[in-house]
């Protein structure tokens, strides 16, 4: 089984800015945690970050036939991107939406996710553990699909 982890804009700054909101863990630290859990479950991981909306769209399109599940922290594009939503719909690979913070407990504009209706579920508010929980959720989604 192969999972594609995609991270959107500014997540490369994790651990370096706004530690009061996002903590001190870097994206590299999170990737290491994800790889550790995935190895224990015998799952393959590809872990990527980009600040570009079009690159996320391209990666989602290219995942067809190459990955079983996509785990997506679309960051700010969560709240704005019809292009990402359309790409998830078009590719038809089960996609899990994740966030470090609880977007529903933050500013009003973060409450709306344009991608949620085309994702199979949402994991929010557990910090780096949202990513680790997403490994577990991906395995469950993949098993229940077969
Ligand atoms: O909680 C999440 O995971 C978010 O996807 C993070 C996004 C935010 O726009 C979403 O509403 C919720 C922001 C990612 C930017 O991360 C930063 C890290 C350090 C300093 C500044 C931004």
Backbone and ligand atoms as CSV (ligand in chain L), in Angstrom:
chain,resi,resn,atom,element,x,y,z
A,1,UNK,N,N,0.825,-1.205,0.000
A,1,UNK,CA,C,0.000,0.000,0.000
A,1,UNK,C,C,0.868,1.268,0.000
A,2,UNK,N,N,0.447,2.270,-0.798
A,2,UNK,CA,C,1.239,3.511,-0.898
A,2,UNK,C,C,0.373,4.740,-0.584
A,3,UNK,N,N,0.890,5.588,0.282
A,3,UNK,CA,C,0.172,6.817,0.654
A,3,UNK,C,C,0.975,8.033,0.193
A,4,UNK,N,N,0.277,8.971,-0.434
A,4,UNK,CA,C,0.893,10.234,-0.845
A,4,UNK,C,C,0.476,11.332,0.130
A,5,UNK,N,N,1.445,11.868,0.881
A,5,UNK,CA,C,1.194,12.996,1.784
A,5,UNK,C,C,1.527,14.291,1.052
A,6,UNK,N,N,0.534,15.183,0.958
A,6,UNK,CA,C,0.754,16.475,0.299
A,6,UNK,C,C,0.537,17.620,1.283
A,7,UNK,N,N,1.463,18.555,1.290
A,7,UNK,CA,C,1.417,19.711,2.190
A,7,UNK,C,C,1.443,20.997,1.384
A,8,UNK,N,N,0.538,21.907,1.727
A,8,UNK,CA,C,0.393,23.148,0.979
A,8,UNK,C,C,1.224,24.306,1.521
A,9,UNK,N,N,0.831,25.525,1.136
A,9,UNK,CA,C,1.649,26.714,1.339
A,9,UNK,C,C,1.974,27.040,2.791
A,10,UNK,N,N,3.217,27.421,2.989
A,10,UNK,CA,C,3.768,27.913,4.254
A,10,UNK,C,C,4.042,26.814,5.276
A,11,UNK,N,N,3.661,25.593,4.977
A,11,UNK,CA,C,3.926,24.518,5.942
A,11,UNK,C,C,5.431,24.232,6.051
A,12,UNK,N,N,6.210,24.712,5.073
A,12,UNK,CA,C,7.678,24.620,5.181
A,12,UNK,C,C,8.213,25.492,6.321
A,13,UNK,N,N,7.388,26.425,6.815
A,13,UNK,CA,C,7.826,27.324,7.904
A,13,UNK,C,C,7.549,26.743,9.294
A,14,UNK,N,N,6.901,25.607,9.340
A,14,UNK,CA,C,6.545,25.011,10.639
A,14,UNK,C,C,7.764,24.897,11.549
A,15,UNK,N,N,7.540,25.243,12.815
A,15,UNK,CA,C,8.623,25.141,13.792
A,15,UNK,C,C,9.511,26.367,13.836
A,16,UNK,N,N,9.403,27.215,12.800
A,16,UNK,CA,C,10.272,28.402,12.734
A,16,UNK,C,C,9.511,29.690,13.034
A,17,UNK,N,N,8.205,29.732,12.707
A,17,UNK,CA,C,7.374,30.919,12.940
A,17,UNK,C,C,6.107,30.523,13.678
A,18,UNK,N,N,5.498,31.478,14.390
A,18,UNK,CA,C,4.222,31.288,15.089
A,18,UNK,C,C,4.143,29.986,15.888
A,19,UNK,N,N,5.124,29.714,16.770
A,19,UNK,CA,C,5.081,28.461,17.546
A,19,UNK,C,C,3.877,28.379,18.474
A,20,UNK,N,N,3.302,29.572,18.825
A,20,UNK,CA,C,2.121,29.567,19.715
A,20,UNK,C,C,0.902,28.969,19.018
A,21,UNK,N,N,0.860,29.039,17.702
A,21,UNK,CA,C,-0.272,28.447,16.954
A,21,UNK,C,C,0.071,27.039,16.485
A,22,UNK,N,N,1.281,26.876,15.905
A,22,UNK,CA,C,1.584,25.622,15.206
A,22,UNK,C,C,2.642,24.750,15.900
A,23,UNK,N,N,3.147,25.223,17.068
A,23,UNK,CA,C,4.113,24.407,17.803
A,23,UNK,C,C,5.535,24.533,17.262
A,24,UNK,N,N,6.444,23.737,17.824
A,24,UNK,CA,C,7.856,23.842,17.459
A,24,UNK,C,C,8.329,22.695,16.569
A,25,UNK,N,N,7.406,21.822,16.264
A,25,UNK,CA,C,7.757,20.671,15.423
A,25,UNK,C,C,7.875,21.117,13.970
A,26,UNK,N,N,8.938,20.699,13.301
A,26,UNK,CA,C,9.116,21.064,11.890
A,26,UNK,C,C,8.414,20.018,10.994
A,27,UNK,N,N,8.272,20.360,9.726
A,27,UNK,CA,C,7.651,19.416,8.793
A,27,UNK,C,C,8.523,18.165,8.636
A,28,UNK,N,N,9.828,18.366,8.740
A,28,UNK,CA,C,10.767,17.213,8.688
A,28,UNK,C,C,10.521,16.276,9.872
A,29,UNK,N,N,10.308,16.876,11.076
A,29,UNK,CA,C,10.010,16.048,12.274
A,29,UNK,C,C,8.725,15.254,12.048
A,30,UNK,N,N,7.711,15.938,11.475
A,30,UNK,CA,C,6.421,15.276,11.232
A,30,UNK,C,C,6.606,14.134,10.239
A,31,UNK,N,N,7.381,14.410,9.193
A,31,UNK,CA,C,7.629,13.359,8.188
A,31,UNK,C,C,8.273,12.136,8.847
A,32,UNK,N,N,9.205,12.379,9.769
A,32,UNK,CA,C,9.896,11.261,10.452
A,32,UNK,C,C,8.892,10.432,11.260
A,33,UNK,N,N,7.977,11.121,11.956
A,33,UNK,CA,C,6.946,10.412,12.745
A,33,UNK,C,C,6.065,9.561,11.842
A,34,UNK,N,N,5.673,10.158,10.699
A,34,UNK,CA,C,4.808,9.463,9.739
A,34,UNK,C,C,5.525,8.220,9.201
A,35,UNK,N,N,6.807,8.382,8.865
A,35,UNK,CA,C,7.576,7.264,8.304
A,35,UNK,C,C,7.719,6.135,9.320
A,36,UNK,N,N,7.882,6.517,10.599
A,36,UNK,CA,C,8.031,5.516,11.660
A,36,UNK,C,C,6.751,4.669,11.772
A,37,UNK,N,N,5.584,5.344,11.808
A,37,UNK,CA,C,4.323,4.614,11.937
A,37,UNK,C,C,4.049,3.780,10.683
A,38,UNK,N,N,4.360,4.373,9.521
A,38,UNK,CA,C,4.115,3.672,8.250
A,38,UNK,C,C,4.966,2.410,8.161
A,39,UNK,N,N,6.219,2.510,8.594
A,39,UNK,CA,C,7.124,1.350,8.543
A,39,UNK,C,C,6.564,0.230,9.404
A,40,UNK,N,N,6.038,0.595,10.567
A,40,UNK,CA,C,5.468,-0.422,11.466
A,40,UNK,C,C,4.260,-1.125,10.845
A,41,UNK,N,N,3.537,-0.375,9.993
A,41,UNK,CA,C,2.336,-0.940,9.360
A,41,UNK,C,C,2.632,-1.506,7.966
A,42,UNK,N,N,3.899,-1.411,7.557
A,42,UNK,CA,C,4.288,-1.943,6.247
A,42,UNK,C,C,3.722,-1.146,5.084
A,43,UNK,N,N,3.651,0.163,5.277
A,43,UNK,CA,C,3.061,1.045,4.263
A,43,UNK,C,C,4.157,1.936,3.672
A,44,UNK,N,N,4.080,2.177,2.353
A,44,UNK,CA,C,5.048,3.068,1.699
A,44,UNK,C,C,4.540,4.504,1.704
A,45,UNK,N,N,5.464,5.456,1.894
A,45,UNK,CA,C,5.083,6.870,2.006
A,45,UNK,C,C,5.848,7.725,1.005
A,46,UNK,N,N,5.136,8.661,0.379
A,46,UNK,CA,C,5.796,9.755,-0.333
A,46,UNK,C,C,5.299,11.025,0.357
A,47,UNK,N,N,6.209,11.923,0.727
A,47,UNK,CA,C,5.862,13.075,1.560
A,47,UNK,C,C,6.381,14.337,0.877
A,48,UNK,N,N,5.476,15.241,0.486
A,48,UNK,CA,C,5.883,16.419,-0.308
A,48,UNK,C,C,5.262,17.715,0.225
A,49,UNK,N,N,5.927,18.815,-0.067
A,49,UNK,CA,C,5.381,20.144,0.278
A,49,UNK,C,C,5.619,21.081,-0.896
A,50,UNK,N,N,4.634,21.958,-1.155
A,50,UNK,CA,C,4.816,23.016,-2.154
A,50,UNK,C,C,4.011,24.242,-1.746
A,51,UNK,N,N,4.477,25.394,-2.190
A,51,UNK,CA,C,3.710,26.620,-1.952
A,51,UNK,C,C,2.783,26.940,-3.133
A,52,UNK,N,N,2.810,26.095,-4.166
A,52,UNK,CA,C,2.092,26.389,-5.408
A,52,UNK,C,C,0.825,25.552,-5.563
A,53,UNK,N,N,-0.291,26.209,-5.772
A,53,UNK,CA,C,-1.580,25.517,-5.951
A,53,UNK,C,C,-1.530,24.562,-7.157
A,54,UNK,N,N,-0.966,25.057,-8.276
A,54,UNK,CA,C,-0.910,24.250,-9.496
A,54,UNK,C,C,-0.079,22.990,-9.328
A,55,UNK,N,N,0.946,23.081,-8.494
A,55,UNK,CA,C,1.789,21.904,-8.254
A,55,UNK,C,C,1.012,20.839,-7.469
A,56,UNK,N,N,0.205,21.295,-6.513
A,56,UNK,CA,C,-0.653,20.350,-5.766
A,56,UNK,C,C,-1.624,19.668,-6.730
A,57,UNK,N,N,-2.226,20.466,-7.626
A,57,UNK,CA,C,-3.169,19.916,-8.618
A,57,UNK,C,C,-2.447,18.874,-9.478
A,58,UNK,N,N,-1.246,19.208,-9.943
A,58,UNK,CA,C,-0.477,18.281,-10.807
A,58,UNK,C,C,-0.161,16.991,-10.053
A,59,UNK,N,N,0.263,17.109,-8.800
A,59,UNK,CA,C,0.613,15.912,-8.011
A,59,UNK,C,C,-0.618,15.032,-7.787
A,60,UNK,N,N,-1.763,15.673,-7.555
A,60,UNK,CA,C,-3.000,14.880,-7.367
A,60,UNK,C,C,-3.331,14.148,-8.666
A,61,UNK,N,N,-3.252,14.847,-9.782
A,61,UNK,CA,C,-3.539,14.201,-11.075
A,61,UNK,C,C,-2.598,13.034,-11.345
A,62,UNK,N,N,-1.305,13.228,-11.046
A,62,UNK,CA,C,-0.299,12.187,-11.339
A,62,UNK,C,C,-0.379,10.994,-10.389
A,63,UNK,N,N,-1.148,11.135,-9.314
A,63,UNK,CA,C,-1.182,10.049,-8.317
A,63,UNK,C,C,-1.999,8.851,-8.807
A,64,UNK,N,N,-2.797,9.054,-9.852
A,64,UNK,CA,C,-3.650,7.978,-10.399
A,64,UNK,C,C,-2.786,6.772,-10.787
A,65,UNK,N,N,-3.108,5.618,-10.218
A,65,UNK,CA,C,-2.354,4.399,-10.546
A,65,UNK,C,C,-1.073,4.244,-9.754
A,66,UNK,N,N,-0.679,5.285,-9.036
A,66,UNK,CA,C,0.594,5.232,-8.296
A,66,UNK,C,C,0.422,5.210,-6.784
A,67,UNK,N,N,-0.741,5.639,-6.297
A,67,UNK,CA,C,-0.987,5.684,-4.846
A,67,UNK,C,C,-2.386,5.164,-4.543
A,68,UNK,N,N,-2.532,4.597,-3.335
A,68,UNK,CA,C,-3.832,4.068,-2.911
A,68,UNK,C,C,-4.660,5.120,-2.187
A,69,UNK,N,N,-3.977,5.987,-1.435
A,69,UNK,CA,C,-4.668,7.016,-0.648
A,69,UNK,C,C,-3.832,8.302,-0.707
A,70,UNK,N,N,-4.530,9.442,-0.733
A,70,UNK,CA,C,-3.849,10.747,-0.605
A,70,UNK,C,C,-4.223,11.328,0.757
A,71,UNK,N,N,-3.226,11.836,1.470
A,71,UNK,CA,C,-3.473,12.592,2.703
A,71,UNK,C,C,-3.066,14.033,2.411
A,72,UNK,N,N,-4.016,14.952,2.572
A,72,UNK,CA,C,-3.796,16.321,2.102
A,72,UNK,C,C,-3.979,17.344,3.212
A,73,UNK,N,N,-2.877,18.059,3.538
A,73,UNK,CA,C,-3.011,19.288,4.312
A,73,UNK,C,C,-2.839,20.422,3.304
A,74,UNK,N,N,-3.956,20.917,2.800
A,74,UNK,CA,C,-3.920,21.931,1.742
A,74,UNK,C,C,-3.642,23.321,2.300
A,75,UNK,N,N,-3.465,23.423,3.630
A,75,UNK,CA,C,-3.195,24.712,4.291
A,75,UNK,C,C,-4.246,25.741,3.843
A,76,UNK,N,N,-3.827,26.956,3.502
A,76,UNK,CA,C,-4.809,28.013,3.191
A,76,UNK,C,C,-5.655,27.690,1.955
A,77,UNK,N,N,-5.127,26.859,1.034
A,77,UNK,CA,C,-5.918,26.508,-0.167
A,77,UNK,C,C,-7.169,25.698,0.191
A,78,UNK,N,N,-7.174,25.112,1.387
A,78,UNK,CA,C,-8.361,24.403,1.882
A,78,UNK,C,C,-9.606,25.274,1.745
A,79,UNK,N,N,-9.420,26.566,2.055
A,79,UNK,CA,C,-10.553,27.477,2.184
A,79,UNK,C,C,-10.864,28.238,0.898
A,80,UNK,N,N,-10.041,28.024,-0.141
A,80,UNK,CA,C,-10.186,28.849,-1.357
A,80,UNK,C,C,-10.214,28.079,-2.667
A,81,UNK,N,N,-9.731,26.842,-2.678
A,81,UNK,CA,C,-9.373,26.247,-3.968
A,81,UNK,C,C,-10.406,25.284,-4.562
A,82,UNK,N,N,-11.121,25.779,-5.559
A,82,UNK,CA,C,-12.022,24.909,-6.328
A,82,UNK,C,C,-11.175,23.991,-7.219
A,83,UNK,N,N,-9.993,24.475,-7.621
A,83,UNK,CA,C,-9.107,23.663,-8.473
A,83,UNK,C,C,-8.676,22.386,-7.753
A,84,UNK,N,N,-8.358,22.495,-6.475
A,84,UNK,CA,C,-7.958,21.303,-5.700
A,84,UNK,C,C,-9.141,20.355,-5.545
A,85,UNK,N,N,-10.288,20.935,-5.229
A,85,UNK,CA,C,-11.502,20.116,-5.095
A,85,UNK,C,C,-11.790,19.342,-6.375
A,86,UNK,N,N,-11.705,20.033,-7.524
A,86,UNK,CA,C,-11.968,19.377,-8.812
A,86,UNK,C,C,-10.939,18.278,-9.088
A,87,UNK,N,N,-9.679,18.528,-8.729
A,87,UNK,CA,C,-8.620,17.527,-8.966
A,87,UNK,C,C,-8.882,16.270,-8.134
A,88,UNK,N,N,-9.292,16.456,-6.876
A,88,UNK,CA,C,-9.575,15.309,-5.992
A,88,UNK,C,C,-10.739,14.507,-6.567
A,89,UNK,N,N,-11.785,15.214,-7.000
A,89,UNK,CA,C,-12.948,14.552,-7.608
A,89,UNK,C,C,-12.549,13.780,-8.855
A,90,UNK,N,N,-11.741,14.420,-9.692
A,90,UNK,CA,C,-11.392,13.842,-10.998
A,90,UNK,C,C,-10.559,12.580,-10.848
A,91,UNK,N,N,-9.639,12.572,-9.892
A,91,UNK,CA,C,-8.674,11.471,-9.796
A,91,UNK,C,C,-9.291,10.235,-9.130
A,92,UNK,N,N,-10.294,10.467,-8.289
A,92,UNK,CA,C,-11.031,9.337,-7.704
A,92,UNK,C,C,-10.256,8.496,-6.707
A,93,UNK,N,N,-9.147,8.988,-6.190
A,93,UNK,CA,C,-8.389,8.264,-5.150
A,93,UNK,C,C,-8.892,8.753,-3.791
A,94,UNK,N,N,-9.180,7.820,-2.854
A,94,UNK,CA,C,-9.636,8.270,-1.539
A,94,UNK,C,C,-8.661,9.274,-0.931
A,95,UNK,N,N,-9.202,10.414,-0.516
A,95,UNK,CA,C,-8.362,11.502,-0.001
A,95,UNK,C,C,-8.830,11.886,1.395
A,96,UNK,N,N,-7.861,11.984,2.299
A,96,UNK,CA,C,-8.152,12.356,3.684
A,96,UNK,C,C,-7.629,13.772,3.919
A,97,UNK,N,N,-8.518,14.643,4.372
A,97,UNK,CA,C,-8.131,16.030,4.670
A,97,UNK,C,C,-7.588,16.084,6.093
A,98,UNK,N,N,-6.434,16.710,6.259
A,98,UNK,CA,C,-5.903,16.852,7.629
A,98,UNK,C,C,-5.458,18.297,7.898
A,99,UNK,N,N,-5.488,18.647,9.198
A,99,UNK,CA,C,-4.961,19.926,9.650
A,99,UNK,C,C,-4.316,19.753,11.017
A,100,UNK,N,N,-3.289,20.532,11.245
A,100,UNK,CA,C,-2.629,20.547,12.559
A,100,UNK,C,C,-3.563,21.153,13.596
A,101,UNK,N,N,-4.128,22.303,13.245
A,101,UNK,CA,C,-4.997,23.033,14.170
A,101,UNK,C,C,-6.453,22.624,13.957
A,102,UNK,N,N,-7.289,22.952,14.934
A,102,UNK,CA,C,-8.728,22.713,14.776
A,102,UNK,C,C,-9.319,23.905,14.033
A,103,UNK,N,N,-9.448,23.756,12.712
A,103,UNK,CA,C,-9.903,24.885,11.873
A,103,UNK,C,C,-11.296,25.377,12.286
A,104,UNK,N,N,-12.085,24.510,12.930
A,104,UNK,CA,C,-13.457,24.888,13.330
A,104,UNK,C,C,-13.473,25.758,14.580
A,105,UNK,N,N,-12.356,25.788,15.290
A,105,UNK,CA,C,-12.268,26.589,16.515
A,105,UNK,C,C,-11.479,27.876,16.279
A,106,UNK,N,N,-11.156,28.150,15.019
A,106,UNK,CA,C,-10.350,29.334,14.700
A,106,UNK,C,C,-11.216,30.399,14.010
A,107,UNK,N,N,-10.595,31.281,13.244
A,107,UNK,CA,C,-11.353,32.360,12.597
A,107,UNK,C,C,-12.443,31.764,11.692
A,108,UNK,N,N,-13.525,32.523,11.546
A,108,UNK,CA,C,-14.678,32.106,10.729
A,108,UNK,C,C,-14.253,31.628,9.319
A,109,UNK,N,N,-13.305,32.367,8.704
A,109,UNK,CA,C,-12.942,32.018,7.318
A,109,UNK,C,C,-12.258,30.662,7.202
A,110,UNK,N,N,-11.784,30.120,8.354
A,110,UNK,CA,C,-11.154,28.789,8.300
A,110,UNK,C,C,-12.171,27.667,8.533
A,111,UNK,N,N,-13.404,28.023,8.896
A,111,UNK,CA,C,-14.400,26.989,9.201
A,111,UNK,C,C,-14.845,26.256,7.938
A,112,UNK,N,N,-14.802,26.973,6.807
A,112,UNK,CA,C,-15.270,26.386,5.550
A,112,UNK,C,C,-14.109,25.704,4.827
A,113,UNK,N,N,-14.300,24.421,4.520
A,113,UNK,CA,C,-13.333,23.704,3.687
A,113,UNK,C,C,-14.004,23.381,2.357
A,114,UNK,N,N,-13.412,23.862,1.251
A,114,UNK,CA,C,-13.984,23.570,-0.072
A,114,UNK,C,C,-13.686,22.145,-0.495
A,115,UNK,N,N,-12.698,21.524,0.143
A,115,UNK,CA,C,-12.326,20.158,-0.270
A,115,UNK,C,C,-13.037,19.079,0.554
A,116,UNK,N,N,-13.572,19.448,1.729
A,116,UNK,CA,C,-14.187,18.440,2.621
A,116,UNK,C,C,-15.244,17.571,1.926
A,117,UNK,N,N,-16.133,18.150,1.097
A,117,UNK,CA,C,-17.181,17.318,0.483
A,117,UNK,C,C,-16.659,16.237,-0.459
A,118,UNK,N,N,-15.420,16.382,-0.961
A,118,UNK,CA,C,-14.886,15.358,-1.874
A,118,UNK,C,C,-13.825,14.480,-1.189
A,119,UNK,N,N,-13.645,14.694,0.113
A,119,UNK,CA,C,-12.708,13.855,0.880
A,119,UNK,C,C,-13.488,12.800,1.651
A,120,UNK,N,N,-12.808,11.691,2.021
A,120,UNK,CA,C,-13.551,10.654,2.736
A,120,UNK,C,C,-13.594,10.946,4.228
A,121,UNK,N,N,-12.818,11.872,4.706
A,121,UNK,CA,C,-12.882,12.252,6.111
A,121,UNK,C,C,-11.913,13.373,6.401
A,122,UNK,N,N,-12.016,13.864,7.639
A,122,UNK,CA,C,-11.219,15.029,8.039
A,122,UNK,C,C,-10.609,14.739,9.417
A,123,UNK,N,N,-9.306,14.976,9.578
A,123,UNK,CA,C,-8.657,14.841,10.886
A,123,UNK,C,C,-8.052,16.199,11.216
A,124,UNK,N,N,-8.550,16.837,12.267
A,124,UNK,CA,C,-8.089,18.198,12.573
A,124,UNK,C,C,-7.805,18.363,14.056
A,125,UNK,N,N,-6.820,19.205,14.363
A,125,UNK,CA,C,-6.667,19.661,15.739
A,125,UNK,C,C,-5.721,18.859,16.612
A,126,UNK,N,N,-5.039,17.872,16.067
A,126,UNK,CA,C,-4.162,17.034,16.898
A,126,UNK,C,C,-2.684,17.319,16.672
A,127,UNK,N,N,-2.378,18.464,16.080
A,127,UNK,CA,C,-0.985,18.805,15.814
A,127,UNK,C,C,-0.348,17.747,14.915
A,128,UNK,N,N,0.924,17.422,15.213
A,128,UNK,CA,C,1.637,16.432,14.391
A,128,UNK,C,C,0.924,15.084,14.397
A,129,UNK,N,N,0.189,14.804,15.471
A,129,UNK,CA,C,-0.531,13.525,15.546
A,129,UNK,C,C,-1.645,13.418,14.505
A,130,UNK,N,N,-2.127,14.556,13.985
A,130,UNK,CA,C,-3.113,14.483,12.884
A,130,UNK,C,C,-2.521,13.680,11.723
A,131,UNK,N,N,-1.209,13.864,11.493
A,131,UNK,CA,C,-0.539,13.164,10.383
A,131,UNK,C,C,-0.409,11.670,10.681
A,132,UNK,N,N,-0.057,11.351,11.934
A,132,UNK,CA,C,0.127,9.942,12.310
A,132,UNK,C,C,-1.232,9.223,12.278
A,133,UNK,N,N,-2.254,9.905,12.788
A,133,UNK,CA,C,-3.610,9.329,12.746
A,133,UNK,C,C,-4.054,9.098,11.298
A,134,UNK,N,N,-3.575,9.953,10.402
A,134,UNK,CA,C,-3.951,9.812,8.986
A,134,UNK,C,C,-3.346,8.552,8.360
A,135,UNK,N,N,-2.200,8.108,8.872
A,135,UNK,CA,C,-1.621,6.842,8.381
A,135,UNK,C,C,-2.582,5.709,8.737
A,136,UNK,N,N,-3.039,5.712,9.998
A,136,UNK,CA,C,-3.989,4.685,10.469
A,136,UNK,C,C,-5.282,4.750,9.645
A,137,UNK,N,N,-5.799,5.963,9.459
A,137,UNK,CA,C,-7.058,6.139,8.723
A,137,UNK,C,C,-6.914,5.671,7.275
A,138,UNK,N,N,-5.740,5.916,6.683
A,138,UNK,CA,C,-5.507,5.497,5.288
A,138,UNK,C,C,-5.575,3.984,5.161
A,139,UNK,N,N,-4.961,3.288,6.119
A,139,UNK,CA,C,-4.974,1.823,6.090
A,139,UNK,C,C,-6.415,1.336,6.193
A,140,UNK,N,N,-7.176,1.949,7.091
A,140,UNK,CA,C,-8.569,1.564,7.285
A,140,UNK,C,C,-9.397,1.818,6.020
A,141,UNK,N,N,-9.208,2.968,5.414
A,141,UNK,CA,C,-9.936,3.312,4.177
A,141,UNK,C,C,-9.597,2.300,3.079
A,142,UNK,N,N,-8.311,1.963,2.977
A,142,UNK,CA,C,-7.850,1.058,1.902
A,142,UNK,C,C,-8.384,-0.359,2.113
A,143,UNK,N,N,-8.390,-0.818,3.353
A,143,UNK,CA,C,-8.891,-2.172,3.668
A,143,UNK,C,C,-10.394,-2.247,3.371
A,144,UNK,N,N,-11.126,-1.225,3.793
A,144,UNK,CA,C,-12.582,-1.242,3.617
A,144,UNK,C,C,-13.017,-1.052,2.166
A,145,UNK,N,N,-12.084,-0.610,1.331
A,145,UNK,CA,C,-12.376,-0.375,-0.079
A,145,UNK,C,C,-12.347,-1.684,-0.875
A,146,UNK,N,N,-11.520,-2.655,-0.335
A,146,UNK,CA,C,-11.283,-3.892,-1.121
A,146,UNK,C,C,-12.308,-4.958,-0.816
L,1,LIG,O1,O,-3.928,23.752,10.806
L,1,LIG,C1,C,-3.498,23.509,9.666
L,1,LIG,O2,O,-2.860,22.492,9.401
L,1,LIG,C2,C,-3.727,24.533,8.562
L,1,LIG,O3,O,-3.883,23.804,7.336
L,1,LIG,C3,C,-2.488,25.402,8.514
L,1,LIG,C4,C,-2.581,26.516,7.475
L,1,LIG,C5,C,-3.872,27.320,7.677
L,1,LIG,O4,O,-3.998,28.272,6.648
L,1,LIG,C6,C,-5.097,26.426,7.695
L,1,LIG,O5,O,-6.237,27.217,7.934
L,1,LIG,C7,C,-4.985,25.364,8.772
L,1,LIG,C8,C,-1.389,27.454,7.617
L,1,LIG,C9,C,-0.076,26.774,7.359
L,1,LIG,C10,C,0.989,27.784,7.567
L,1,LIG,O6,O,1.849,27.320,8.565
L,1,LIG,C11,C,2.646,28.242,9.162
L,1,LIG,C12,C,3.641,27.736,9.954
L,1,LIG,C13,C,4.468,28.586,10.602
L,1,LIG,C14,C,4.321,29.946,10.474
L,1,LIG,C15,C,3.324,30.460,9.669
L,1,LIG,C16,C,2.483,29.596,9.002
